Amino acid sequence: MTKPCETITDRAFTVGNHVALNHGEYDPSSPDGQHVLARELGPP
């Protein structure tokens, strides 16, 4: 079975209360990484 992030080209996505980040996207110490997290954790 293929993992979800391997078939989706987005940087990140949410499923219910779960956030999935594509390979190399989790970097909360960088402005770009914070932007990715904020987009997924913010309001829809």
N, CA, C and O atoms as CSV, one atom per row, in Angstrom:
chain,resi,resn,atom,element,x,y,z
A,1,MET,N,N,0.844,-1.188,0.000
A,1,MET,CA,C,0.000,0.000,0.000
A,1,MET,C,C,0.885,1.245,0.000
A,1,MET,O,O,1.897,1.292,0.699
A,2,THR,N,N,0.506,2.238,-0.774
A,2,THR,CA,C,1.263,3.485,-0.860
A,2,THR,C,C,0.877,4.400,0.292
A,2,THR,O,O,-0.294,4.482,0.663
A,3,LYS,N,N,1.850,5.077,0.849
A,3,LYS,CA,C,1.591,6.028,1.915
A,3,LYS,C,C,0.926,7.270,1.328
A,3,LYS,O,O,1.225,7.642,0.194
A,4,PRO,N,N,0.013,7.935,2.088
A,4,PRO,CA,C,-0.726,9.078,1.553
A,4,PRO,C,C,0.145,10.181,0.970
A,4,PRO,O,O,-0.148,10.680,-0.116
A,5,CYS,N,N,1.210,10.573,1.667
A,5,CYS,CA,C,2.030,11.692,1.184
A,5,CYS,C,C,2.833,11.337,-0.060
A,5,CYS,O,O,3.308,12.235,-0.755
A,6,GLU,N,N,2.996,10.065,-0.357
A,6,GLU,CA,C,3.741,9.683,-1.556
A,6,GLU,C,C,2.899,9.864,-2.808
A,6,GLU,O,O,3.451,10.013,-3.898
A,7,THR,N,N,1.581,9.855,-2.682
A,7,THR,CA,C,0.719,9.995,-3.843
A,7,THR,C,C,0.124,11.384,-3.981
A,7,THR,O,O,-0.463,11.704,-5.014
A,8,ILE,N,N,0.265,12.207,-2.964
A,8,ILE,CA,C,-0.252,13.577,-2.991
A,8,ILE,C,C,0.924,14.527,-3.137
A,8,ILE,O,O,1.928,14.394,-2.437
A,9,THR,N,N,0.800,15.477,-4.039
A,9,THR,CA,C,1.916,16.384,-4.308
A,9,THR,C,C,1.886,17.641,-3.439
A,9,THR,O,O,2.802,18.460,-3.515
A,10,ASP,N,N,0.849,17.807,-2.613
A,10,ASP,CA,C,0.800,18.962,-1.718
A,10,ASP,C,C,1.909,18.873,-0.676
A,10,ASP,O,O,2.443,17.799,-0.400
A,11,ARG,N,N,2.237,20.016,-0.113
A,11,ARG,CA,C,3.257,20.047,0.930
A,11,ARG,C,C,2.741,19.445,2.222
A,11,ARG,O,O,3.497,18.830,2.973
A,12,ALA,N,N,1.439,19.624,2.484
A,12,ALA,CA,C,0.824,19.097,3.699
A,12,ALA,C,C,-0.677,19.004,3.484
A,12,ALA,O,O,-1.236,19.662,2.605
A,13,PHE,N,N,-1.328,18.168,4.308
A,13,PHE,CA,C,-2.777,18.089,4.270
A,13,PHE,C,C,-3.270,17.598,5.618
A,13,PHE,O,O,-2.505,17.047,6.409
A,14,THR,N,N,-4.554,17.803,5.874
A,14,THR,CA,C,-5.145,17.350,7.128
A,14,THR,C,C,-6.234,16.330,6.843
A,14,THR,O,O,-6.911,16.377,5.817
A,15,VAL,N,N,-6.379,15.409,7.785
A,15,VAL,CA,C,-7.460,14.425,7.764
A,15,VAL,C,C,-8.002,14.391,9.185
A,15,VAL,O,O,-7.365,13.852,10.090
A,16,GLY,N,N,-9.171,14.963,9.374
A,16,GLY,CA,C,-9.716,15.071,10.732
A,16,GLY,C,C,-8.799,15.915,11.597
A,16,GLY,O,O,-8.520,17.068,11.269
A,17,ASN,N,N,-8.327,15.348,12.700
A,17,ASN,CA,C,-7.424,16.057,13.611
A,17,ASN,C,C,-5.955,15.796,13.316
A,17,ASN,O,O,-5.091,16.217,14.085
A,18,HIS,N,N,-5.660,15.121,12.235
A,18,HIS,CA,C,-4.291,14.735,11.905
A,18,HIS,C,C,-3.723,15.608,10.789
A,18,HIS,O,O,-4.416,15.939,9.827
A,19,VAL,N,N,-2.467,15.969,10.933
A,19,VAL,CA,C,-1.760,16.732,9.906
A,19,VAL,C,C,-0.680,15.833,9.317
A,19,VAL,O,O,0.123,15.254,10.049
A,20,ALA,N,N,-0.664,15.719,7.998
A,20,ALA,CA,C,0.375,14.952,7.304
A,20,ALA,C,C,1.231,15.926,6.512
A,20,ALA,O,O,0.720,16.757,5.761
A,21,LEU,N,N,2.534,15.810,6.689
A,21,LEU,CA,C,3.477,16.677,5.981
A,21,LEU,C,C,4.311,15.839,5.026
A,21,LEU,O,O,4.760,14.747,5.374
A,22,ASN,N,N,4.512,16.348,3.835
A,22,ASN,CA,C,5.322,15.636,2.866
A,22,ASN,C,C,6.783,15.621,3.323
A,22,ASN,O,O,7.183,16.416,4.172
A,23,HIS,N,N,7.555,14.728,2.764
A,23,HIS,CA,C,8.958,14.549,3.150
A,23,HIS,C,C,9.717,15.880,3.113
A,23,HIS,O,O,9.701,16.583,2.103
A,24,GLY,N,N,10.376,16.214,4.214
A,24,GLY,CA,C,11.195,17.418,4.286
A,24,GLY,C,C,10.438,18.701,4.584
A,24,GLY,O,O,11.051,19.767,4.652
A,25,GLU,N,N,9.133,18.632,4.764
A,25,GLU,CA,C,8.339,19.841,4.999
A,25,GLU,C,C,8.277,20.253,6.459
A,25,GLU,O,O,7.987,21.414,6.749
A,26,TYR,N,N,8.539,19.345,7.387
A,26,TYR,CA,C,8.456,19.699,8.801
A,26,TYR,C,C,9.744,20.369,9.239
A,26,TYR,O,O,10.761,19.710,9.455
A,27,ASP,N,N,9.689,21.683,9.366
A,27,ASP,CA,C,10.831,22.468,9.842
A,27,ASP,C,C,10.282,23.671,10.602
A,27,ASP,O,O,10.301,24.788,10.083
A,28,PRO,N,N,9.793,23.459,11.829
A,28,PRO,CA,C,9.160,24.546,12.563
A,28,PRO,C,C,10.114,25.672,12.947
A,28,PRO,O,O,9.664,26.715,13.421
A,29,SER,N,N,11.400,25.491,12.758
A,29,SER,CA,C,12.340,26.556,13.101
A,29,SER,C,C,12.568,27.523,11.947
A,29,SER,O,O,13.201,28.561,12.138
A,30,SER,N,N,12.069,27.211,10.759
A,30,SER,CA,C,12.251,28.116,9.616
A,30,SER,C,C,10.945,28.845,9.316
A,30,SER,O,O,9.870,28.311,9.591
A,31,PRO,N,N,11.014,30.043,8.763
A,31,PRO,CA,C,9.789,30.769,8.398
A,31,PRO,C,C,8.916,29.984,7.413
A,31,PRO,O,O,7.691,29.993,7.530
A,32,ASP,N,N,9.532,29.316,6.458
A,32,ASP,CA,C,8.769,28.540,5.486
A,32,ASP,C,C,8.065,27.366,6.154
A,32,ASP,O,O,6.903,27.088,5.859
A,33,GLY,N,N,8.762,26.681,7.051
A,33,GLY,CA,C,8.160,25.573,7.782
A,33,GLY,C,C,7.016,26.033,8.678
A,33,GLY,O,O,6.006,25.341,8.809
A,34,GLN,N,N,7.176,27.200,9.294
A,34,GLN,CA,C,6.112,27.761,10.127
A,34,GLN,C,C,4.894,28.108,9.278
A,34,GLN,O,O,3.757,27.940,9.720
A,35,HIS,N,N,5.130,28.590,8.064
A,35,HIS,CA,C,4.037,28.925,7.156
A,35,HIS,C,C,3.238,27.671,6.789
A,35,HIS,O,O,2.007,27.697,6.778
A,36,VAL,N,N,3.938,26.580,6.492
A,36,VAL,CA,C,3.264,25.324,6.155
A,36,VAL,C,C,2.400,24.865,7.332
A,36,VAL,O,O,1.246,24.484,7.137
A,37,LEU,N,N,2.941,24.896,8.536
A,37,LEU,CA,C,2.180,24.477,9.715
A,37,LEU,C,C,0.992,25.403,9.963
A,37,LEU,O,O,-0.104,24.933,10.271
A,38,ALA,N,N,1.196,26.696,9.834
A,38,ALA,CA,C,0.113,27.661,10.081
A,38,ALA,C,C,-1.035,27.445,9.107
A,38,ALA,O,O,-2.200,27.534,9.494
A,39,ARG,N,N,-0.722,27.165,7.862
A,39,ARG,CA,C,-1.770,26.922,6.868
A,39,ARG,C,C,-2.596,25.700,7.219
A,39,ARG,O,O,-3.808,25.691,7.002
A,40,GLU,N,N,-1.965,24.672,7.754
A,40,GLU,CA,C,-2.694,23.441,8.079
A,40,GLU,C,C,-3.423,23.540,9.424
A,40,GLU,O,O,-4.471,22.919,9.602
A,41,LEU,N,N,-2.889,24.299,10.354
A,41,LEU,CA,C,-3.488,24.383,11.689
A,41,LEU,C,C,-4.487,25.514,11.837
A,41,LEU,O,O,-5.256,25.551,12.798
A,42,GLY,N,N,-4.475,26.448,10.873
A,42,GLY,CA,C,-5.369,27.597,10.928
A,42,GLY,C,C,-6.791,27.234,10.534
A,42,GLY,O,O,-7.091,26.081,10.226
A,43,PRO,N,N,-7.672,28.250,10.550
A,43,PRO,CA,C,-9.067,27.991,10.179
A,43,PRO,C,C,-9.187,27.601,8.697
A,43,PRO,O,O,-8.365,28.000,7.872
A,44,PRO,N,N,-10.206,26.829,8.380
A,44,PRO,CA,C,-10.390,26.394,6.976
A,44,PRO,C,C,-10.711,27.525,6.041
A,44,PRO,O,O,-10.890,27.305,4.843
